[in-house]
Amino acid sequence: MSAWLVLFVAGLFEAVWAIGLAYTDGFTEPAPSAVTLAAMAVSVYLLSQAVQELPVGTAYAVWTGIGAVSTAILGVYLFDESVSLLRVACIGLVVVGIAGLQVTSSAHG
């Protein structure tokens, strides 16, 4: 599996644990807590695999960006968080940044 695909999946697992935090009730709910901790472990493990082939700064920025965008989108659907044109534009800027890091990293390394 390519390092970029591994990194993408790691970013999705980051979103899983971020959303999971809302269900753990301060880690007092056993099942959501177990899922959240497992997602954290998988996310960090996959990130560690990706940085074997990708620059760590690029990988970390992309990982957090994927997690942030995914969490923001899921927050709208799961928790009825607000949607405004400005918020969508800001999320779009993060997506453009992620794509830019991927393109420039591939072109130079």
Secondary structure in CASP SS format (residue, H / E / C, confidence):
PFRMAT SS
TARGET T0000
AUTHOR 0000-0000-0000
METHOD secondary structure of the structure
MODEL  1
M C 1.00
S C 1.00
A H 1.00
W H 1.00
L H 1.00
V H 1.00
L H 1.00
F H 1.00
V H 1.00
A H 1.00
G H 1.00
L H 1.00
F H 1.00
E H 1.00
A H 1.00
V H 1.00
W H 1.00
A H 1.00
I H 1.00
G H 1.00
L H 1.00
A H 1.00
Y H 1.00
T H 1.00
D C 1.00
G C 1.00
F C 1.00
T C 1.00
E C 1.00
P H 1.00
A H 1.00
P H 1.00
S H 1.00
A H 1.00
V H 1.00
T H 1.00
L H 1.00
A H 1.00
A H 1.00
M H 1.00
A H 1.00
V H 1.00
S H 1.00
V H 1.00
Y H 1.00
L H 1.00
L H 1.00
S H 1.00
Q H 1.00
A H 1.00
V C 1.00
Q C 1.00
E C 1.00
L C 1.00
P C 1.00
V H 1.00
G H 1.00
T H 1.00
A H 1.00
Y H 1.00
A H 1.00
V H 1.00
W H 1.00
T H 1.00
G H 1.00
I H 1.00
G H 1.00
A H 1.00
V H 1.00
S H 1.00
T H 1.00
A H 1.00
I H 1.00
L H 1.00
G H 1.00
V H 1.00
Y H 1.00
L H 1.00
F H 1.00
D C 1.00
E C 1.00
S C 1.00
V C 1.00
S C 1.00
L H 1.00
L H 1.00
R H 1.00
V H 1.00
A H 1.00
C H 1.00
I H 1.00
G H 1.00
L H 1.00
V H 1.00
V H 1.00
V H 1.00
G H 1.00
I H 1.00
A H 1.00
G H 1.00
L H 1.00
Q H 1.00
V H 1.00
T H 1.00
S H 1.00
S H 1.00
A H 1.00
H H 1.00
G C 1.00
END
